[in-house]
Amino acid sequence: MKFGVKVMPREVILDTQGRAVEQTLKTLNTPVTSCRVGKFIEIEVADQGGESAQLAMVHEIAKSVLHNPLIENYEIIKL
């Protein structure tokens, strides 16, 4: 089964990469009001233990490895 993990900077964190992209888009006269840059990780897990066990495993992976809880939030999406 495949899951996606979307990791984004927390709202209170200054997203310098997002601001750089936003400024570039504005230079190109693109009507953007804001831009934030994050990352998307696709994880495929073995079909064992049921969907809830797989989801719990992906949550543990995201919580312990894929994001920094001080500056990022994550969301899991079933693909």
Phi and psi in degrees as GROMACS dihedral restraints (atoms count N, CA, C in turn):
[ dihedral_restraints ]
;  ai    aj    ak    al  type     phi  dphi    fc
    3     4     5     6     1  -105.8    20    10
    4     5     6     7     1   140.5    20    10
    6     7     8     9     1  -130.2    20    10
    7     8     9    10     1   150.8    20    10
    9    10    11    12     1  -113.9    20    10
   10    11    12    13     1   141.8    20    10
   12    13    14    15     1  -119.0    20    10
   13    14    15    16     1   115.6    20    10
   15    16    17    18     1   -97.4    20    10
   16    17    18    19     1   120.5    20    10
   18    19    20    21     1  -115.8    20    10
   19    20    21    22     1   123.4    20    10
   21    22    23    24     1  -129.5    20    10
   22    23    24    25     1   151.0    20    10
   24    25    26    27     1   -62.7    20    10
   25    26    27    28     1   143.6    20    10
   27    28    29    30     1   -62.1    20    10
   28    29    30    31     1   152.9    20    10
   30    31    32    33     1   -59.3    20    10
   31    32    33    34     1   -31.4    20    10
   33    34    35    36     1   -80.9    20    10
   34    35    36    37     1    -6.1    20    10
   36    37    38    39     1   -93.7    20    10
   37    38    39    40     1   134.8    20    10
   39    40    41    42     1   -70.5    20    10
   40    41    42    43     1   119.6    20    10
   42    43    44    45     1   -96.7    20    10
   43    44    45    46     1    88.6    20    10
   45    46    47    48     1   -66.1    20    10
   46    47    48    49     1   -35.7    20    10
   48    49    50    51     1   -66.9    20    10
   49    50    51    52     1   -42.8    20    10
   51    52    53    54     1   -62.6    20    10
   52    53    54    55     1   -39.7    20    10
   54    55    56    57     1   -66.4    20    10
   55    56    57    58     1   -36.4    20    10
   57    58    59    60     1   -64.6    20    10
   58    59    60    61     1   -43.1    20    10
   60    61    62    63     1   -64.2    20    10
   61    62    63    64     1   -43.1    20    10
   63    64    65    66     1   -59.2    20    10
   64    65    66    67     1   -45.6    20    10
   66    67    68    69     1   -64.0    20    10
   67    68    69    70     1   -39.3    20    10
   69    70    71    72     1   -63.8    20    10
   70    71    72    73     1   -43.5    20    10
   72    73    74    75     1   -64.1    20    10
   73    74    75    76     1   -39.5    20    10
   75    76    77    78     1   -66.5    20    10
   76    77    78    79     1   -35.4    20    10
   78    79    80    81     1   -61.8    20    10
   79    80    81    82     1   -32.2    20    10
   81    82    83    84     1   -86.3    20    10
   82    83    84    85     1    12.7    20    10
   84    85    86    87     1    60.6    20    10
   85    86    87    88     1    32.3    20    10
   87    88    89    90     1   -86.7    20    10
   88    89    90    91     1   129.2    20    10
   90    91    92    93     1   -78.5    20    10
   91    92    93    94     1    67.4    20    10
   93    94    95    96     1   -98.4    20    10
   94    95    96    97     1   147.9    20    10
   96    97    98    99     1  -104.3    20    10
   97    98    99   100     1   -26.6    20    10
   99   100   101   102     1  -162.6    20    10
  100   101   102   103     1   162.5    20    10
  102   103   104   105     1  -149.7    20    10
  103   104   105   106     1   135.9    20    10
  105   106   107   108     1  -129.7    20    10
  106   107   108   109     1   142.0    20    10
  108   109   110   111     1  -115.2    20    10
  109   110   111   112     1   131.2    20    10
  111   112   113   114     1  -134.7    20    10
  112   113   114   115     1  -151.8    20    10
  114   115   116   117     1  -142.9    20    10
  115   116   117   118     1   154.9    20    10
  117   118   119   120     1  -127.6    20    10
  118   119   120   121     1   124.3    20    10
  120   121   122   123     1  -117.3    20    10
  121   122   123   124     1   127.8    20    10
  123   124   125   126     1  -100.7    20    10
  124   125   126   127     1   126.9    20    10
  126   127   128   129     1  -123.7    20    10
  127   128   129   130     1   129.5    20    10
  129   130   131   132     1  -111.3    20    10
  130   131   132   133     1   125.0    20    10
  132   133   134   135     1  -114.0    20    10
  133   134   135   136     1   154.5    20    10
  135   136   137   138     1   -65.1    20    10
  136   137   138   139     1   146.1    20    10
  138   139   140   141     1   -79.6    20    10
  139   140   141   142     1    77.1    20    10
  141   142   143   144     1  -145.8    20    10
  142   143   144   145     1   143.5    20    10
  144   145   146   147     1    85.3    20    10
  145   146   147   148     1    -2.1    20    10
  147   148   149   150     1    87.6    20    10
  148   149   150   151     1   163.5    20    10
  150   151   152   153     1   -63.7    20    10
  151   152   153   154     1   -39.1    20    10
  153   154   155   156     1   -66.5    20    10
  154   155   156   157     1   -36.4    20    10
  156   157   158   159     1   -68.3    20    10
  157   158   159   160     1   -38.9    20    10
  159   160   161   162     1   -66.1    20    10
  160   161   162   163     1   -43.0    20    10
  162   163   164   165     1   -62.9    20    10
  163   164   165   166     1   -41.1    20    10
  165   166   167   168     1   -62.3    20    10
  166   167   168   169     1   -38.9    20    10
  168   169   170   171     1   -65.4    20    10
  169   170   171   172     1   -42.6    20    10
  171   172   173   174     1   -66.2    20    10
  172   173   174   175     1   -38.5    20    10
  174   175   176   177     1   -59.7    20    10
  175   176   177   178     1   -43.9    20    10
  177   178   179   180     1   -64.3    20    10
  178   179   180   181     1   -41.9    20    10
  180   181   182   183     1   -61.8    20    10
  181   182   183   184     1   -47.1    20    10
  183   184   185   186     1   -63.1    20    10
  184   185   186   187     1   -42.4    20    10
  186   187   188   189     1   -67.7    20    10
  187   188   189   190     1   -40.8    20    10
  189   190   191   192     1   -95.4    20    10
  190   191   192   193     1   -21.5    20    10
  192   193   194   195     1  -123.8    20    10
  193   194   195   196     1   -42.8    20    10
  195   196   197   198     1   -87.3    20    10
  196   197   198   199     1   -17.5    20    10
  198   199   200   201     1  -136.4    20    10
  199   200   201   202     1   156.0    20    10
  201   202   203   204     1  -102.0    20    10
  202   203   204   205     1   110.2    20    10
  204   205   206   207     1   -63.9    20    10
  205   206   207   208     1   -17.1    20    10
  207   208   209   210     1   -73.3    20    10
  208   209   210   211     1   -31.1    20    10
  210   211   212   213     1  -127.6    20    10
  211   212   213   214     1    -5.0    20    10
  213   214   215   216     1  -134.0    20    10
  214   215   216   217     1   154.0    20    10
  216   217   218   219     1  -116.7    20    10
  217   218   219   220     1   156.8    20    10
  219   220   221   222     1  -133.5    20    10
  220   221   222   223     1   158.6    20    10
  222   223   224   225     1  -140.0    20    10
  223   224   225   226     1   136.8    20    10
  225   226   227   228     1  -105.1    20    10
  226   227   228   229     1   134.6    20    10
  228   229   230   231     1  -125.0    20    10
  229   230   231   232     1   128.9    20    10
  231   232   233   234     1   -78.3    20    10
  232   233   234   235     1   127.2    20    10
